[in-house]
Amino acid sequence: MSNNLAILRAMVEEKLYRVYEFSPWITKDEIIRKYLKKIKSKFKRRKDMLTKLVLLTDGEKSVLDISRELRSEGFRVSPEDIFGIYEQYRKKGIVRVKTVGRVVEEAPKEAFIQVAVAPAEEIIEKLEKAPEKVDTEVLKAELEDMLSKLEEMPLEVPEEEEVPVPKTVTARKVAEDIVKVKFSGIIENLFSIDQWIEALMMATREGDPVVFFSRIPNSTINQANLAAASAVIYAVGVNGSQSFEHGNVREILVLAQDGYIVIKPITKDYILISLISRSAKLGIALRDIKWVSNEMKKILQKEATEIIA
């Protein structure tokens, strides 16, 4: 799991610390006059912001540096927005990647603690005002007096009150056997109409596998590892989307050498993990996964409602 986090962190940092420069055949003035709006972006009409971006592009500042400067100027942009704009300009030959800057490590917390130590004169002054001797006999007598009073007090144990057990339960309490039986019919239909989806798993957002379906009998897939890794990827995706102000995550697509992995939230407690063949028509497979996740959501909500009732 730690290796997965390290890989994801490296991928994010590689984008944030890219340094772009303009192609030598074009000047900043020409870009502002001719190419400023040659992008498909929600910032297409923000000429002031795009102009500022062009002026800040000097082959030294990273994507993260430029997004910080633009935000300090009052523009509501995220590093992901800036990266997207640069990539569109790069595809048109207007800019190119010069290098990937070094990640600046923050100073350790111990350094801040050491800096925060009070001046020596202040410490000496406080020590001089402190009493030189503590009367331990007085403290001992007060402690014995307090203990004797506690021993004289009657010990009353309050009767336990019966606390009514609420009837409400969450979807997490749905019987897994019921879920497996009802899900199996949906998955059989899916496997019959979609030849590219190889396996599906419902897992908790904490990384615990709940139910697993595979097109191949006696599949050798490690379900625990798949659930745990997917939960980590989903959590990182959610945190990244929230930090970049891009809203809730609808699904996460992982492109691997031999296929795709799609992670999609079902409810606030569960995620759906799908393993797809590399030869798949991805649009059709994603549509089928969306249908399955909606059906699963209905079953979970229905079972939870019946248990509450």
C-alpha positions as CSV (number, residue, x, y, z in Angstrom):
1,M,0.0,0.0,0.0
2,S,2.9,2.4,0.8
3,N,4.4,1.7,-2.7
4,N,1.0,2.6,-4.3
5,L,1.0,5.9,-2.4
6,A,4.6,6.7,-3.3
7,I,3.8,6.1,-7.0
8,L,0.7,8.3,-6.9
9,R,2.6,11.0,-5.1
10,A,5.3,10.9,-7.7
11,M,2.8,11.2,-10.5
12,V,1.1,14.2,-8.9
13,E,4.4,15.9,-8.1
14,E,5.7,15.4,-11.7
15,K,2.8,17.5,-13.0
16,L,2.9,20.1,-10.3
17,Y,6.7,20.8,-10.7
18,R,6.8,20.8,-14.5
19,V,8.5,24.0,-15.8
20,Y,7.3,25.2,-19.2
21,E,8.9,27.6,-21.7
22,F,7.6,29.1,-24.9
23,S,8.8,27.7,-28.2
24,P,11.7,29.8,-29.7
25,W,9.8,30.7,-32.8
26,I,7.1,32.7,-31.0
27,T,7.1,35.7,-28.7
28,K,4.9,36.5,-25.8
29,D,3.4,39.4,-27.7
30,E,2.4,37.1,-30.5
31,I,0.8,34.7,-28.1
32,I,-1.2,37.4,-26.5
33,R,-2.3,38.8,-29.9
34,K,-2.9,35.5,-31.8
35,Y,-3.0,32.4,-29.6
36,L,-4.3,33.5,-26.2
37,K,-7.7,31.9,-26.5
38,K,-6.7,28.8,-28.5
39,I,-7.7,26.5,-25.7
40,K,-10.8,24.6,-24.6
41,S,-11.1,25.7,-21.0
42,K,-13.5,27.4,-18.6
43,F,-10.9,30.2,-18.6
44,K,-11.1,30.8,-22.4
45,R,-12.8,34.1,-21.8
46,R,-10.5,35.2,-19.0
47,K,-8.1,37.2,-21.1
48,D,-6.7,38.9,-18.1
49,M,-5.8,35.6,-16.4
50,L,-4.4,34.0,-19.5
51,T,-2.3,37.2,-20.2
52,K,-0.9,37.0,-16.7
53,L,-0.1,33.3,-17.2
54,V,1.8,34.2,-20.4
55,L,3.8,36.9,-18.6
56,L,4.7,34.6,-15.7
57,T,6.0,31.9,-18.0
58,D,9.7,32.3,-17.9
59,G,11.2,28.8,-18.0
60,E,12.0,29.0,-14.3
61,K,8.6,28.9,-12.5
62,S,6.8,25.5,-12.0
63,V,3.1,24.9,-12.5
64,L,2.7,25.1,-8.7
65,D,4.6,28.4,-8.5
66,I,2.5,30.0,-11.2
67,S,-0.8,28.8,-9.7
68,R,0.2,30.3,-6.4
69,E,1.1,33.7,-8.0
70,L,-2.2,33.7,-9.9
71,R,-4.1,32.9,-6.8
72,S,-2.3,35.7,-4.9
73,E,-3.5,38.0,-7.7
74,G,-7.1,37.0,-7.0
75,F,-7.6,34.4,-9.8
76,R,-9.4,31.3,-8.6
77,V,-7.3,28.6,-10.3
78,S,-5.8,25.4,-9.2
79,P,-2.5,23.8,-10.2
80,E,-4.5,21.2,-12.1
81,D,-6.1,24.1,-14.1
82,I,-2.7,25.6,-15.0
83,F,-1.4,22.2,-16.0
84,G,-4.3,21.6,-18.3
85,I,-3.8,25.0,-20.0
86,Y,-0.1,24.4,-20.5
87,E,-0.8,21.0,-22.0
88,Q,-3.2,22.4,-24.5
89,Y,-0.6,25.0,-25.5
90,R,2.0,22.3,-25.7
91,K,-0.1,20.2,-28.1
92,K,-0.4,23.3,-30.4
93,G,3.4,23.8,-30.3
94,I,3.3,27.0,-28.4
95,V,5.1,25.9,-25.2
96,R,7.3,22.9,-24.3
97,V,8.4,21.3,-21.1
98,K,11.8,22.5,-20.1
99,T,12.4,20.5,-17.0
100,V,10.8,19.1,-13.9
101,G,11.7,21.1,-10.8
102,R,12.8,19.7,-7.5
103,V,10.3,19.2,-4.8
104,V,11.0,21.6,-2.0
105,E,10.9,19.8,1.3
106,E,9.5,21.7,4.3
107,A,11.7,22.1,7.3
108,P,11.1,19.5,10.0
109,K,8.9,20.4,12.9
110,E,11.8,20.1,15.3
111,A,13.4,23.2,13.6
112,F,10.3,25.3,14.4
113,I,10.3,24.1,18.0
114,Q,13.9,25.1,18.4
115,V,13.3,28.5,17.0
116,A,10.4,29.0,19.4
117,V,12.6,28.8,22.5
118,A,12.3,31.9,24.8
119,P,15.4,34.2,25.1
120,A,17.9,33.2,27.8
121,E,17.3,36.4,29.8
122,E,13.6,35.7,30.1
123,I,14.3,32.1,31.3
124,I,16.8,33.3,33.9
125,E,14.4,35.9,35.2
126,K,11.7,33.3,35.7
127,L,14.1,31.0,37.5
128,E,15.2,33.8,39.9
129,K,11.5,34.4,40.8
130,A,10.7,30.7,41.4
131,P,10.7,29.5,45.1
132,E,14.0,27.9,46.1
133,K,12.4,25.2,48.3
134,V,9.2,23.3,48.3
135,D,7.8,22.3,51.7
136,T,7.1,18.6,51.1
137,E,5.8,18.0,54.6
138,V,2.9,20.4,54.0
139,L,2.1,18.6,50.7
140,K,2.2,15.2,52.4
141,A,-0.2,16.3,55.2
142,E,-2.7,17.7,52.7
143,L,-2.6,14.5,50.6
144,E,-3.2,12.3,53.7
145,D,-6.1,14.5,54.7
146,M,-7.7,14.2,51.3
147,L,-7.3,10.4,51.2
148,S,-8.9,10.0,54.6
149,K,-11.9,12.0,53.5
150,L,-12.3,9.8,50.4
151,E,-12.2,6.6,52.5
152,E,-15.0,7.9,54.7
153,M,-17.3,8.7,51.8
154,P,-19.9,5.9,51.1
155,L,-19.5,4.2,47.7
156,E,-22.7,4.3,45.7
157,V,-22.9,2.5,42.5
158,P,-25.6,3.9,40.3
159,E,-28.0,1.5,38.7
160,E,-27.6,1.0,35.0
161,E,-30.4,2.4,33.0
162,E,-31.8,0.5,30.1
163,V,-30.9,2.3,27.0
164,P,-33.4,1.7,24.1
165,V,-31.7,0.3,21.0
166,P,-32.5,2.4,18.0
167,K,-34.0,0.6,15.1
168,T,-32.1,2.5,12.5
169,V,-29.2,0.8,10.8
170,T,-26.9,1.9,7.9
171,A,-26.3,0.2,4.6
172,R,-23.1,-1.3,6.2
173,K,-25.4,-3.6,8.3
174,V,-27.0,-5.2,5.2
175,A,-26.5,-9.0,5.3
176,E,-23.8,-9.9,2.8
177,D,-25.4,-13.2,1.9
178,I,-28.5,-11.3,0.7
179,V,-26.3,-8.8,-1.2
180,K,-24.4,-11.6,-2.9
181,V,-27.5,-13.5,-4.1
182,K,-29.2,-10.3,-5.5
183,F,-25.9,-9.0,-7.0
184,S,-25.2,-12.4,-8.8
185,G,-28.2,-12.0,-11.1
186,I,-27.1,-8.5,-12.2
187,I,-23.5,-9.6,-12.7
188,E,-24.6,-12.7,-14.8
189,N,-26.5,-10.3,-17.1
190,L,-23.5,-8.0,-17.3
191,F,-21.1,-10.9,-18.2
192,S,-23.5,-12.1,-20.9
193,I,-23.7,-8.7,-22.7
194,D,-20.2,-7.3,-22.0
195,Q,-17.3,-9.5,-23.0
196,W,-14.6,-7.1,-21.8
197,I,-15.4,-6.8,-18.1
198,E,-13.4,-9.6,-16.5
199,A,-14.1,-9.2,-12.8
200,L,-16.0,-6.9,-10.4
201,M,-15.7,-6.4,-6.7
202,M,-17.7,-4.4,-4.1
203,A,-15.5,-3.2,-1.2
204,T,-15.7,-0.8,1.6
205,R,-14.0,2.6,1.3
206,E,-11.7,1.4,4.1
207,G,-10.4,-1.4,1.8
208,D,-12.3,-4.5,2.9
209,P,-13.6,-6.8,0.2
210,V,-17.3,-7.6,0.5
211,V,-18.3,-9.5,-2.7
212,F,-16.2,-10.6,-5.7
213,F,-17.4,-11.8,-9.1
214,S,-15.1,-13.1,-11.9
215,R,-15.7,-14.4,-15.4
216,I,-12.9,-16.9,-14.8
217,P,-13.7,-19.8,-12.4
218,N,-11.3,-20.1,-9.4
219,S,-9.7,-16.7,-10.2
220,T,-6.3,-16.2,-8.6
221,I,-6.8,-12.5,-8.0
222,N,-5.8,-11.5,-4.5
223,Q,-9.1,-9.9,-3.4
224,A,-7.6,-8.3,-0.2
225,N,-4.8,-6.6,-2.1
226,L,-7.2,-5.4,-4.9
227,A,-9.6,-3.9,-2.3
228,A,-6.9,-2.2,-0.3
229,A,-5.0,-0.8,-3.3
230,S,-8.3,0.5,-4.8
231,A,-9.3,2.1,-1.5
232,V,-6.0,4.0,-1.4
233,I,-6.3,5.2,-5.0
234,Y,-9.9,6.3,-4.4
235,A,-9.0,8.2,-1.2
236,V,-6.1,10.0,-2.9
237,G,-8.3,10.9,-5.9
238,V,-11.0,12.3,-3.5
239,N,-8.4,14.4,-1.6
240,G,-6.9,15.6,-4.8
241,S,-10.3,16.6,-6.4
242,Q,-11.3,18.4,-3.2
243,S,-8.0,20.3,-2.9
244,F,-8.3,21.4,-6.6
245,E,-11.9,22.4,-6.1
246,H,-13.1,20.0,-8.8
247,G,-16.0,18.5,-6.8
248,N,-16.9,14.9,-6.0
249,V,-15.2,12.0,-7.8
250,R,-17.5,10.1,-10.2
251,E,-15.0,7.4,-11.2
252,I,-11.3,6.8,-11.4
253,L,-9.8,5.1,-14.4
254,V,-6.4,3.4,-14.1
255,L,-4.7,2.5,-17.4
256,A,-2.4,-0.5,-17.0
257,Q,-0.3,-2.3,-19.5
258,D,-2.7,-5.3,-19.8
259,G,-6.0,-3.6,-19.1
260,Y,-8.0,-1.0,-17.2
261,I,-9.1,-0.7,-13.6
262,V,-12.2,1.4,-12.9
263,I,-13.1,2.5,-9.3
264,K,-16.5,4.0,-8.8
265,P,-18.3,5.0,-5.6
266,I,-21.7,3.3,-5.0
267,T,-22.7,4.8,-1.7
268,K,-20.9,6.7,1.0
269,D,-19.7,3.3,2.4
270,Y,-18.9,1.2,-0.7
271,I,-16.9,1.4,-3.9
272,L,-17.2,-0.8,-7.1
273,I,-13.9,-2.0,-8.6
274,S,-14.0,-3.3,-12.2
275,L,-11.2,-5.1,-14.1
276,I,-11.5,-4.5,-17.9
277,S,-9.7,-6.1,-20.8
278,R,-7.1,-4.0,-22.7
279,S,-9.0,-4.7,-26.0
280,A,-12.3,-3.2,-24.6
281,K,-14.3,-0.5,-26.2
282,L,-13.9,1.7,-23.1
283,G,-17.0,3.9,-23.7
284,I,-19.3,0.9,-23.8
285,A,-17.6,-0.8,-20.7
286,L,-17.9,2.4,-18.7
287,R,-21.6,2.7,-19.6
288,D,-22.2,-0.9,-18.4
289,I,-20.3,-0.3,-15.2
290,K,-22.5,2.8,-14.5
291,W,-25.6,0.7,-15.0
292,V,-24.3,-2.0,-12.6
293,S,-23.3,0.5,-9.9
294,N,-26.8,2.1,-10.1
295,E,-28.5,-1.3,-9.7
296,M,-26.2,-2.2,-6.8
297,K,-27.0,1.2,-5.1
298,K,-30.8,0.4,-5.4
299,I,-30.3,-3.0,-3.8
300,L,-28.2,-1.6,-0.9
301,Q,-30.7,1.2,-0.2
302,K,-33.7,-1.2,-0.4
303,E,-32.2,-3.7,2.0
304,A,-31.2,-1.0,4.4
305,T,-34.8,0.4,4.3
306,E,-36.4,-3.0,4.9
307,I,-34.1,-3.7,7.9
308,I,-34.9,-0.3,9.4
309,A,-38.7,-0.9,8.9
